[in-house]
Amino acid sequence: MIRLGVDTGGTFTDLVRLDARGLSVAKVRSTPDDPARAILAGIAELMGADTVGEVVHGSTVATNAVLERRGARVALVTTKGFEDVLAIGRQTRRELYNFMVRANRPMIEPGLTFGMTERLDQHGVVLEPVQVEELDALTEKLRAVSAECVAVCLLHSYANPVHEREVEAHLVRAGFTVSSSHRVLPEYREYERWSTTVVNAYVTPMMSRYLTALEDGLQGTKLRVMQSNGGSISAGEARRTAVRTILSGPAAGAVGAQAVARASGFERVILFDMGGTSTDVSLVDGQLGTTNESTVGDFPVRLPVLDIHTVGAGGGSIAYVDRGGALRVGPRSAGADPGPVCYGTGEELTVTDANLLLGRMEAEHFLGGRMALDMARTVERAEAFAKKLQIGVMRLAEGIVQVANANMERAIRAVSVQRGHDPRRFALLAFGGAGGMHACEIADTLEIGTVLVPEHAGVLSALGMLLADVRKDYTQTILKASDGLSFEVLEGYMAPLVARAEADISAEGFEAKDVVIECLLEMRYRGQAYEIQVPLTPTYVDDFHREHQRLYGHSNLSRVTEVVNVRVNAAGITRKYEFPLAEAVSRSLPEPVSAREAWFGDRFWETAVFHREQLMPGMEGIGPAIVSGGEATVVVPPNFRFRIDGVGTLVASRIER
């Protein structure tokens, strides 16, 4: 069976084909007005007359809908008296010393929140039932305000969903699309539960339309969608819980990058994914980090996601001068349309244009020769920009790259230094279309000694989708003191979740031998506000104390602990691509295809240019060098040497000055 991984980015859509012969790739310009158009064009280019059996897709549709506020018209149905939970939030200020701070723009428009007479206590006991006559009146109100989707978030529904089910059933019969909190996130903490449910309602109609159109174009091909947790789900489930796909592209990139790092023998790596619009960074210390605390467009989304930090710095990030006269780069991006100036249609200088001006890209061999870059047009725009700053074109281009690098360095520090990790003890693995052009300079600043750039760096997110397993997460709040919870009692709480997991994974077509079930507890000391995860074992309390000690440097064996949530993670193990491992016998580089003047530091250097397909395992050389490929370009500065390892990864090592 032929499988395809498809990653839709802000500038390019990447496709990777896996069949019996191995991998083949394609990269096409994205079509923001209709992402499916670029996908189908890329599939036609890559497949020819062959038939694809399965497509695994990473989509930015849900993400962009939230960030750009283009989602559905959502109504919120909640317990009477709690209509303002989302507006109040946690009453925290993100900028303590900013007197001009602006309030978050609410996702629920005024007049679209409706309170209902009903009440449960914290244990799920019914105190006041749902009033049937209110349901009929609610239906008419929702029709009057033209609600596209309804979020139903009632108090304490995590403990007993009986009222939410009653309201949901009534609204579904009335023809509404409904997102209920007990299905999306059956956990306590009303604000996070309601916010996650509203985000799901906000993006579900758009995601449903998009996936339906894409499936129609795929003509019956099985479609799977990447989740933020690093696994995939069926297109049908993605329609129902679109919030799970918010960070699907970056998650797939992290999965692919970790697989490449392991194949090359590196277990401790910082992942650096620089695309056209943004840069995603994460840290792998033996395994990918996960978190349940994430924010998308100012809204908390409390679902399992890979721990990825994103900044608005990419190849398409636009350079400008702020009101104080300082040079800035991003977060605004030229995207795919109009794109950078050198693409022939853009009008504002970007990071990609700066790299071209610095001599670090081949204008005539971009994307393996499939696209030519307009140097003359770029120089013209750069001269006009540089004149405003009263500097030369090369200083301008160097400044744009340095500002973009500084933004990305801060992101790397956020996932390493700020969390107690010394980045010098990690390798930096760069991917994405632009990652290889900036990685060595960033590593030099952070004193990271080794940089890895995979063979398929420009399409690694698409490859990661073919390496991802099918994953499903289940959770339930119990809020019980652990001194009254034996291992057997906790297994009883887990049993319904495990049964659901096994049934759902089986329905995806996996045999029992290919299913992995993980049972976790979210615990805390009584009185704490947040939890940490530990595996379900007979010694789970001792495990919690040890984990608390490891994370925070202290523990309290005499203090009462409590189990807040029980969690089950299920995985259906998919067939994986196996990276080829060749013998990397030291050998000389081939003759460069050309040489050019490239700017490094404060002067031009004579720089050799190689095409990626020429470089075989074992070949090694010294910078400065440019390695140009069909999906990405790698820039090796003068103070780095490089080699190609047995997996095909370019390994650049910093030369101590």
C-alpha positions as CSV (number, residue, x, y, z in Angstrom):
1,M,0.0,0.0,0.0
2,I,1.3,3.5,-0.9
3,R,1.0,6.0,2.0
4,L,1.3,9.7,1.7
5,G,2.2,12.3,4.4
6,V,1.0,15.8,3.5
7,D,1.9,18.9,5.5
8,T,0.2,22.2,4.6
9,G,2.4,25.2,5.6
10,G,2.0,28.9,5.2
11,T,4.3,29.0,2.2
12,F,4.7,25.5,0.8
13,T,2.7,22.2,1.0
14,D,5.0,19.2,1.5
15,L,4.3,15.7,0.4
16,V,6.2,12.5,1.2
17,R,5.4,9.2,-0.5
18,L,6.2,5.8,1.1
19,D,6.1,2.6,-0.9
20,A,8.1,-0.6,-1.3
21,R,10.9,1.4,-3.1
22,G,11.3,3.9,-0.3
23,L,10.6,7.6,-0.1
24,S,9.9,10.2,-2.7
25,V,9.0,13.8,-2.1
26,A,7.3,16.8,-3.6
27,K,7.0,20.5,-2.6
28,V,4.4,22.8,-4.1
29,R,3.3,26.4,-3.3
30,S,0.4,26.5,-0.8
31,T,-3.0,27.9,-1.9
32,P,-4.3,29.8,1.2
33,D,-7.7,30.4,-0.3
34,D,-8.2,26.7,-0.7
35,P,-5.5,24.4,0.9
36,A,-7.0,21.3,-0.7
37,R,-6.1,22.6,-4.2
38,A,-2.4,22.5,-3.5
39,I,-2.7,19.1,-1.8
40,L,-4.4,17.5,-4.8
41,A,-2.0,19.1,-7.2
42,G,1.0,17.8,-5.2
43,I,-0.6,14.3,-5.0
44,A,-1.1,14.3,-8.8
45,E,2.6,15.3,-9.3
46,L,3.9,12.7,-6.9
47,M,1.6,9.8,-7.7
48,G,1.2,9.9,-11.5
49,A,-0.9,6.9,-12.5
50,D,-0.4,5.1,-9.1
51,T,-3.2,4.8,-6.5
52,V,-2.6,6.1,-3.0
53,G,-3.9,3.9,-0.2
54,E,-3.7,6.2,2.8
55,V,-3.1,9.9,3.3
56,V,-2.0,11.3,6.7
57,H,-2.5,15.0,6.7
58,G,-1.3,17.8,9.0
59,S,-3.6,20.8,8.7
60,T,-3.4,24.4,9.8
61,V,-7.1,25.0,9.1
62,A,-8.0,24.9,12.8
63,T,-5.0,26.9,13.9
64,N,-5.5,29.7,11.4
65,A,-9.3,29.8,12.2
66,V,-8.5,30.6,15.8
67,L,-5.5,33.0,15.2
68,E,-7.3,34.9,12.4
69,R,-10.7,34.8,14.1
70,R,-12.4,33.1,11.1
71,G,-14.2,30.4,12.9
72,A,-17.9,29.6,13.3
73,R,-20.6,31.7,15.0
74,V,-20.7,29.9,18.4
75,A,-23.3,30.1,21.1
76,L,-22.5,29.0,24.6
77,V,-25.1,27.2,26.8
78,T,-24.2,27.1,30.4
79,T,-25.5,26.8,34.0
80,K,-27.5,29.9,35.0
81,G,-25.3,32.2,37.0
82,F,-22.1,31.1,35.2
83,E,-22.5,33.0,32.0
84,D,-19.3,35.1,32.6
85,V,-16.8,32.3,33.3
86,L,-15.0,32.8,30.0
87,A,-14.9,36.5,30.3
88,I,-13.5,36.4,33.9
89,G,-11.0,33.6,33.2
90,R,-8.3,33.3,35.8
91,Q,-8.2,37.0,36.5
92,T,-4.5,37.0,35.6
93,R,-2.6,39.8,33.7
94,R,-0.1,38.7,31.1
95,E,1.7,42.1,31.3
96,L,1.9,43.3,34.9
97,Y,3.6,46.6,34.1
98,N,1.7,47.6,30.9
99,F,-0.9,50.3,31.7
100,M,-2.3,50.0,28.2
101,V,-2.9,46.3,28.2
102,R,-5.8,45.2,26.0
103,A,-8.4,42.7,27.1
104,N,-8.7,39.4,25.2
105,R,-11.2,39.6,22.5
106,P,-13.8,37.0,23.4
107,M,-14.6,34.1,21.1
108,I,-18.3,34.2,22.1
109,E,-19.9,37.3,20.7
110,P,-22.2,39.4,23.0
111,G,-25.7,38.0,23.2
112,L,-24.7,34.4,22.3
113,T,-24.4,33.1,25.9
114,F,-27.5,31.5,27.4
115,G,-27.9,30.3,31.0
116,M,-30.1,27.4,31.9
117,T,-31.8,26.4,35.1
118,E,-30.1,23.1,36.3
119,R,-27.5,22.2,38.9
120,L,-25.3,19.3,40.0
121,D,-23.1,19.3,43.0
122,Q,-19.3,18.5,42.8
123,H,-20.0,14.8,43.2
124,G,-22.5,14.8,40.3
125,V,-25.6,14.5,42.4
126,V,-28.6,16.2,40.7
127,L,-29.8,19.2,42.8
128,E,-32.0,20.8,40.2
129,P,-33.1,19.0,37.0
130,V,-33.1,20.5,33.5
131,Q,-36.4,22.3,32.7
132,V,-37.9,20.9,29.5
133,E,-39.8,24.1,28.7
134,E,-36.4,26.0,28.8
135,L,-35.0,23.6,26.2
136,D,-37.8,24.5,23.8
137,A,-37.2,28.2,24.4
138,L,-33.5,27.8,24.1
139,T,-33.9,26.2,20.6
140,E,-35.9,29.2,19.4
141,K,-33.3,31.6,20.8
142,L,-30.4,29.8,19.1
143,R,-32.2,29.9,15.8
144,A,-33.0,33.6,16.2
145,V,-29.2,34.4,16.7
146,S,-28.2,32.2,13.7
147,A,-25.8,30.1,15.8
148,E,-23.6,27.7,13.6
149,C,-22.4,25.6,16.4
150,V,-23.4,25.3,20.1
151,A,-21.0,24.7,23.0
152,V,-22.7,23.1,26.0
153,C,-20.7,23.6,29.2
154,L,-22.6,22.9,32.4
155,L,-21.3,23.0,36.0
156,H,-19.7,19.7,37.3
157,S,-20.5,17.8,34.1
158,Y,-17.2,16.0,34.5
159,A,-18.6,14.2,37.5
160,N,-22.0,13.4,35.9
161,P,-22.8,14.3,32.2
162,V,-26.5,13.5,32.5
163,H,-27.6,17.1,32.0
164,E,-25.2,17.9,29.2
165,R,-26.4,14.7,27.4
166,E,-30.0,15.8,27.8
167,V,-29.3,19.3,26.4
168,E,-27.1,17.9,23.6
169,A,-29.7,15.4,22.5
170,H,-32.4,18.1,22.3
171,L,-30.2,20.4,20.3
172,V,-29.0,17.7,17.9
173,R,-32.7,16.8,17.2
174,A,-33.3,20.5,16.5
175,G,-30.6,20.4,13.8
176,F,-27.6,22.1,15.6
177,T,-24.0,21.0,15.6
178,V,-23.1,20.6,19.3
179,S,-19.8,20.4,21.2
180,S,-20.3,19.2,24.8
181,S,-17.6,19.6,27.4
182,H,-18.1,16.0,28.8
183,R,-17.0,14.7,25.4
184,V,-14.2,17.1,24.7
185,L,-12.7,17.4,28.2
186,P,-14.3,15.6,31.2
187,E,-12.1,17.3,33.8
188,Y,-12.7,19.8,36.5
189,R,-11.7,23.5,36.2
190,E,-14.6,25.2,34.5
191,Y,-12.6,27.9,32.7
192,E,-10.2,25.5,31.0
193,R,-12.9,22.9,30.2
194,W,-15.2,25.6,28.8
195,S,-12.5,27.3,26.8
196,T,-11.3,24.0,25.2
197,T,-14.9,23.1,24.3
198,V,-15.6,26.6,22.8
199,V,-12.5,26.4,20.7
200,N,-13.6,23.0,19.5
201,A,-17.0,24.4,18.6
202,Y,-15.4,27.4,16.9
203,V,-13.2,25.4,14.5
204,T,-15.3,22.3,14.0
205,P,-17.7,23.5,11.2
206,M,-14.8,24.9,9.1
207,M,-12.7,21.8,9.7
208,S,-15.6,19.6,8.8
209,R,-16.2,21.4,5.5
210,Y,-12.5,21.3,4.7
211,L,-12.1,17.6,5.3
212,T,-15.2,16.8,3.4
213,A,-14.0,18.7,0.4
214,L,-10.6,17.0,0.7
215,E,-12.1,13.5,0.9
216,D,-14.2,14.3,-2.2
217,G,-11.0,15.2,-4.0
218,L,-9.2,12.0,-2.8
219,Q,-12.1,9.9,-4.2
220,G,-12.4,7.3,-1.5
221,T,-8.7,7.2,-0.3
222,K,-8.5,6.7,3.5
223,L,-7.7,10.0,5.2
224,R,-6.1,10.4,8.6
225,V,-5.4,13.7,10.4
226,M,-2.5,14.5,12.7
227,Q,-3.2,15.5,16.2
228,S,-1.3,17.9,18.5
229,N,-0.2,14.9,20.7
230,G,2.0,13.4,17.9
231,G,-0.5,10.7,16.8
232,S,-3.1,10.6,14.1
233,I,-6.9,10.1,14.1
234,S,-9.5,9.3,11.5
235,A,-11.0,12.2,9.4
236,G,-14.4,11.5,11.0
237,E,-13.0,12.0,14.5
238,A,-11.1,15.1,13.4
239,R,-14.5,16.5,12.3
240,R,-16.0,16.0,15.7
241,T,-13.0,17.1,17.8
242,A,-11.1,19.5,15.5
243,V,-9.5,21.2,18.6
244,R,-7.2,18.1,18.7
245,T,-5.6,19.1,15.4
246,I,-4.6,22.7,16.5
247,L,-0.8,21.9,16.4
248,S,-0.8,19.0,14.0
249,G,1.9,20.2,11.7
250,P,4.5,21.0,14.3
251,A,3.7,17.8,16.2
252,A,4.4,15.7,13.1
253,G,7.7,17.5,12.6
254,A,8.8,16.7,16.1
255,V,7.9,13.0,15.6
256,G,9.9,12.9,12.4
257,A,12.9,14.8,13.9
258,Q,13.2,12.6,16.9
259,A,13.2,9.5,14.6
260,V,16.0,11.0,12.5
261,A,18.0,11.9,15.6
262,R,17.7,8.4,17.0
263,A,18.7,6.9,13.7
264,S,21.9,9.1,13.8
265,G,22.6,8.1,17.4
266,F,21.5,11.3,19.2
267,E,19.1,11.0,22.2
268,R,19.4,14.6,23.5
269,V,18.5,17.1,20.8
270,I,16.8,20.5,20.5
271,L,14.4,20.4,17.6
272,F,14.4,23.6,15.4
273,D,11.7,23.7,12.7
274,M,11.9,26.9,10.7
275,G,9.3,27.2,8.0
276,G,7.9,30.0,5.9
277,T,5.7,31.6,8.6
278,S,6.9,30.5,12.0
279,T,9.6,28.6,13.9
280,D,8.7,25.7,16.3
281,V,11.2,24.5,18.9
282,S,11.1,21.6,21.3
283,L,13.5,19.7,23.5
284,V,14.1,15.9,23.5
285,D,15.8,14.5,26.5
286,G,15.4,10.8,25.6
287,Q,11.8,11.4,24.7
288,L,9.5,14.1,23.4
289,G,8.0,16.3,26.1
290,T,4.2,16.5,26.5
291,T,2.0,19.0,28.3
292,N,-1.7,19.5,29.0
293,E,-1.3,23.3,29.3
294,S,-1.3,25.1,26.0
295,T,-2.7,28.4,24.7
296,V,-3.9,29.1,21.1
297,G,-4.7,32.6,20.2
298,D,-5.0,33.7,23.9
299,F,-7.4,30.8,24.7
300,P,-6.4,27.9,27.0
301,V,-6.7,24.4,25.4
302,R,-6.3,21.7,28.0
303,L,-5.5,18.6,25.9
304,P,-2.4,16.5,25.6
305,V,0.0,18.2,23.2
306,L,3.7,17.8,22.4
307,D,5.6,20.5,24.3
308,I,6.4,22.9,21.4
309,H,7.2,26.6,21.6
310,T,6.4,28.7,18.6
311,V,7.6,32.2,17.5
312,G,6.6,34.2,14.5
313,A,9.9,34.0,12.7
314,G,10.2,32.2,9.4
315,G,11.6,32.5,5.9
316,G,8.6,34.7,4.9
317,S,8.8,36.9,8.0
318,I,8.6,40.6,6.9
319,A,11.3,43.1,7.9
320,Y,10.2,46.6,8.8
321,V,11.2,49.7,10.8
322,D,9.3,50.4,13.9
323,R,8.2,53.8,15.2
324,G,11.5,54.1,17.2
325,G,13.6,53.6,14.0
326,A,14.7,50.0,15.0
327,L,14.8,47.2,12.5
328,R,12.2,44.5,13.3
329,V,11.4,41.1,11.7
330,G,8.0,39.3,11.9
331,P,5.6,38.1,13.2
332,R,3.8,39.2,10.0
333,S,4.6,36.9,7.1
334,A,4.4,37.2,3.3
335,G,3.1,33.7,3.3
336,A,2.6,31.9,0.0
337,D,0.8,34.8,-1.7
338,P,2.4,37.2,-2.4
339,G,5.5,35.6,-0.9
340,P,9.0,37.0,-0.6
341,V,10.1,39.7,-3.0
342,C,12.4,37.2,-4.8
343,Y,9.5,35.0,-5.6
344,G,8.4,37.6,-8.1
345,T,5.2,38.9,-6.5
346,G,6.0,40.1,-3.0
347,E,6.6,43.8,-2.2
348,E,8.1,43.6,1.3
349,L,11.6,42.3,2.2
350,T,11.7,39.0,4.1
351,V,14.2,36.7,5.7
352,T,14.4,34.7,2.5
353,D,15.3,37.8,0.5
354,A,18.0,38.7,3.0
355,N,19.6,35.2,2.6
356,L,19.5,35.6,-1.1
357,L,21.2,39.0,-0.9
358,L,23.9,37.5,1.4
359,G,24.7,34.9,-1.3
360,R,23.5,32.0,0.8
361,M,21.0,30.7,-1.8
362,E,21.2,29.7,-5.4
363,A,18.8,31.9,-7.4
364,E,18.9,29.6,-10.4
365,H,18.7,26.3,-8.4
366,F,16.0,27.0,-5.8
367,L,13.9,23.9,-4.9
368,G,16.3,21.8,-7.0
369,G,15.9,24.0,-10.1
370,R,12.1,23.9,-10.1
371,M,11.8,27.6,-9.2
372,A,14.0,30.6,-10.1
373,L,14.5,33.5,-7.7
374,D,14.5,37.2,-8.9
375,M,17.7,38.7,-7.7
376,A,17.4,42.0,-9.6
377,R,14.0,42.7,-8.1
378,T,15.2,41.8,-4.6
379,V,18.2,44.2,-4.9
380,E,16.0,47.0,-6.1
381,R,13.6,46.7,-3.1
382,A,16.6,46.2,-0.7
383,E,18.3,49.4,-1.9
384,A,15.1,51.4,-1.3
385,F,14.8,49.9,2.2
386,A,18.5,50.4,3.1
387,K,18.3,54.0,2.0
388,K,15.7,54.7,4.7
389,L,18.1,53.3,7.4
390,Q,21.1,55.0,5.8
391,I,23.1,51.7,5.6
392,G,24.3,49.5,2.8
393,V,22.3,46.6,1.3
394,M,24.6,43.9,2.8
395,R,24.4,45.4,6.3
396,L,20.6,45.5,5.9
397,A,20.5,41.9,4.8
398,E,22.8,40.8,7.6
399,G,20.7,42.8,10.1
400,I,17.5,41.1,9.0
401,V,19.1,37.7,9.5
402,Q,20.5,38.6,12.9
403,V,17.2,40.0,14.2
404,A,15.4,36.8,13.0
405,N,18.1,34.7,14.6
406,A,17.7,36.5,17.9
407,N,14.0,35.8,17.9
408,M,14.7,32.1,17.4
409,E,17.5,32.0,20.0
410,R,15.0,33.3,22.6
411,A,12.7,30.5,21.7
412,I,15.4,27.9,22.1
413,R,16.4,29.3,25.5
414,A,12.7,29.2,26.5
415,V,12.6,25.3,26.1
416,S,16.1,24.8,27.5
417,V,17.8,27.3,29.8
418,Q,14.5,28.5,31.3
419,R,13.6,24.8,32.2
420,G,17.0,23.9,33.7
421,H,18.6,22.4,30.6
422,D,22.1,23.4,29.4
423,P,21.7,23.7,25.5
424,R,25.5,23.0,25.2
425,R,24.7,19.4,26.2
426,F,22.3,18.9,23.3
427,A,22.6,18.8,19.5
428,L,20.5,21.2,17.5
429,L,18.5,19.3,14.8
430,A,17.3,21.8,12.1
431,F,14.5,21.1,9.6
432,G,11.8,23.0,7.7
433,G,12.5,24.8,4.5
434,A,14.6,27.5,6.2
435,G,16.1,25.7,9.3
436,G,19.3,24.7,7.7
437,M,20.2,28.2,6.6
438,H,20.1,29.6,10.2
439,A,21.0,26.6,12.4
440,C,24.8,26.9,12.5
441,E,24.8,30.6,13.3
442,I,22.3,30.1,16.1
443,A,24.2,27.1,17.5
444,D,27.4,29.2,17.4
445,T,25.7,31.9,19.6
446,L,24.3,29.3,22.0
447,E,27.6,27.4,22.1
448,I,26.0,24.3,20.8
449,G,28.7,22.1,19.3
450,T,26.7,19.9,16.9
451,V,24.1,20.7,14.3
452,L,22.1,18.0,12.5
453,V,20.2,18.6,9.2
454,P,18.3,15.6,7.9
455,E,18.4,14.5,4.3
456,H,14.7,15.4,3.9
457,A,14.8,18.4,6.2
458,G,12.5,20.5,4.1
459,V,9.6,18.0,4.2
460,L,10.3,16.4,7.6
461,S,6.9,17.2,9.0
462,A,5.3,15.3,6.2
463,L,7.6,12.4,6.8
464,G,6.8,12.5,10.5
465,M,3.1,11.9,9.7
466,L,4.1,8.5,8.2
467,L,6.1,7.7,11.3
468,A,3.3,8.6,13.7
469,D,1.1,6.0,15.4
470,V,-2.6,6.3,15.8
471,R,-3.2,7.8,19.3
472,K,-6.2,8.4,21.5
473,D,-6.4,10.0,24.9
474,Y,-9.0,9.5,27.6
475,T,-9.3,11.3,31.0
476,Q,-11.7,11.4,33.9
477,T,-11.6,13.6,37.1
478,I,-11.9,11.7,40.4
479,L,-10.5,14.2,43.0
480,K,-9.8,11.6,45.7
481,A,-7.2,11.5,48.5
482,S,-4.6,8.8,47.7
483,D,-4.7,7.3,51.3
484,G,-8.1,5.8,50.4
485,L,-7.2,4.7,46.9
486,S,-5.5,1.3,46.6
487,F,-4.0,0.1,43.3
488,E,-7.0,-2.1,42.7
489,V,-9.5,0.7,43.3
490,L,-7.6,2.9,40.8
491,E,-7.6,0.1,38.3
492,G,-11.4,0.1,38.7
493,Y,-11.5,3.8,37.8
494,M,-9.3,3.1,34.8
495,A,-11.3,0.1,33.5
496,P,-14.0,2.0,31.6
497,L,-11.4,4.2,29.9
498,V,-9.3,1.2,29.0
499,A,-12.3,-0.5,27.5
500,R,-13.2,2.5,25.4
501,A,-9.5,2.8,24.3
502,E,-9.3,-0.8,23.2
503,A,-12.7,-0.6,21.4
504,D,-11.7,2.6,19.6
505,I,-8.3,1.4,18.5
506,S,-9.7,-1.9,17.4
507,A,-12.3,0.0,15.3
508,E,-9.3,1.7,13.6
509,G,-8.2,-1.7,12.3
510,F,-5.5,-2.6,14.7
511,E,-5.0,-6.1,16.2
512,A,-4.4,-6.5,19.9
513,K,-0.7,-7.2,19.4
514,D,-0.3,-3.8,17.8
515,V,-2.0,-1.8,20.6
516,V,-0.2,-0.2,23.5
517,I,-2.2,1.1,26.5
518,E,-0.6,3.5,29.1
519,C,-2.4,4.3,32.4
520,L,-1.4,7.5,34.1
521,L,-2.4,9.4,37.2
522,E,-2.4,13.2,37.6
523,M,-1.5,13.9,41.3
524,R,-0.6,16.7,43.6
525,Y,-0.2,17.5,47.3
526,R,-3.5,18.6,48.8
527,G,-3.8,22.4,48.5
528,Q,-1.6,22.6,45.3
529,A,-3.2,24.1,42.2
530,Y,-1.5,22.0,39.6
531,E,-0.7,18.3,39.0
532,I,2.1,16.2,37.7
533,Q,1.8,12.8,35.9
534,V,3.0,9.5,37.2
535,P,2.3,5.9,35.9
536,L,-0.3,3.8,37.6
537,T,1.8,1.3,39.7
538,P,1.3,-0.2,43.1
539,T,3.9,2.3,44.4
540,Y,2.3,5.3,42.7
541,V,2.5,7.5,45.9
542,D,6.2,6.9,46.3
543,D,6.6,7.6,42.6
544,F,4.8,10.9,42.9
545,H,7.2,12.0,45.8
546,R,10.2,11.1,43.7
547,E,8.9,12.9,40.6
548,H,8.1,16.0,42.6
549,Q,11.6,15.9,44.0
550,R,13.1,15.6,40.5
551,L,11.0,18.5,39.1
552,Y,11.0,21.0,42.0
553,G,13.9,20.0,44.2
554,H,11.8,19.1,47.2
555,S,9.1,16.7,48.4
556,N,7.0,16.2,51.6
557,L,6.5,12.6,52.5
558,S,4.2,13.5,55.4
559,R,1.8,15.6,53.3
560,V,-1.5,14.2,52.0
561,T,-1.5,13.5,48.3
562,E,-4.5,13.3,46.0
563,V,-5.3,11.9,42.6
564,V,-7.1,14.5,40.5
565,N,-7.4,12.8,37.1
566,V,-7.0,9.3,35.8
567,R,-5.7,9.2,32.2
568,V,-5.4,6.5,29.6
569,N,-3.3,6.9,26.4
570,A,-3.8,4.4,23.7
571,A,-1.6,3.8,20.6
572,G,-2.1,1.7,17.5
573,I,1.4,1.0,16.2
574,T,1.7,1.7,12.5
575,R,4.1,0.3,9.9
576,K,7.2,2.5,10.1
577,Y,9.7,3.7,7.5
578,E,13.2,2.3,8.3
579,F,16.0,4.8,7.7
580,P,18.8,3.3,5.6
581,L,22.1,3.0,7.4
582,A,25.1,3.0,5.1
583,E,28.8,2.6,6.0
584,A,30.1,6.1,6.5
585,V,33.7,5.6,5.3
586,S,35.6,8.9,5.2
587,R,35.9,10.2,1.7
588,S,36.4,13.5,-0.1
589,L,33.8,15.8,-1.3
590,P,33.0,15.9,-5.0
591,E,33.9,19.0,-7.0
592,P,31.6,21.9,-6.1
593,V,29.0,22.7,-8.8
594,S,30.0,26.3,-8.4
595,A,31.6,28.8,-6.1
596,R,30.2,32.2,-5.0
597,E,30.8,35.1,-2.8
598,A,28.7,34.7,0.4
599,W,28.7,37.2,3.3
600,F,29.7,35.9,6.8
601,G,30.5,38.1,9.7
602,D,31.7,41.3,8.2
603,R,33.0,40.3,4.8
604,F,32.6,38.1,1.7
605,W,34.0,34.6,1.7
606,E,34.7,32.4,-1.3
607,T,32.0,29.7,-0.7
608,A,31.7,26.2,-2.4
609,V,28.2,25.2,-3.5
610,F,27.2,21.5,-3.5
611,H,24.0,19.9,-4.5
612,R,22.5,17.6,-1.8
613,E,22.1,14.6,-4.1
614,Q,25.9,14.6,-4.8
615,L,26.8,14.0,-1.1
616,M,27.2,10.4,0.0
617,P,27.7,9.0,3.5
618,G,31.2,9.5,4.7
619,M,31.9,12.7,2.7
620,E,33.2,15.5,4.8
621,G,34.5,19.0,4.4
622,I,34.9,22.4,6.0
623,G,32.9,25.7,5.7
624,P,32.0,28.0,4.3
625,A,29.8,25.9,2.1
626,I,26.3,25.9,0.8
627,V,24.4,22.6,0.3
628,S,21.4,23.2,-2.0
629,G,18.7,20.6,-2.3
630,G,15.3,20.1,-3.8
631,E,13.5,20.9,-0.5
632,A,15.9,23.0,1.6
633,T,19.3,24.7,1.7
634,V,22.0,24.2,4.3
635,V,24.5,27.0,5.1
636,V,27.7,26.0,6.7
637,P,29.6,29.0,8.1
638,P,33.4,29.3,8.0
639,N,33.8,28.1,11.6
640,F,32.1,24.8,11.1
641,R,33.1,21.5,9.5
642,F,30.6,19.0,8.2
643,R,30.1,15.4,7.2
644,I,27.4,13.1,5.9
645,D,26.6,10.2,8.3
646,G,25.3,6.8,7.5
647,V,21.7,7.8,7.7
648,G,22.3,10.7,5.2
649,T,22.1,13.4,7.8
650,L,24.5,16.3,7.5
651,V,26.3,16.7,10.8
652,A,28.0,20.1,11.2
653,S,30.5,20.5,14.1
654,R,31.6,23.9,15.5
655,I,35.3,24.6,15.3
656,E,36.5,26.3,18.5
657,R,37.9,29.7,17.8
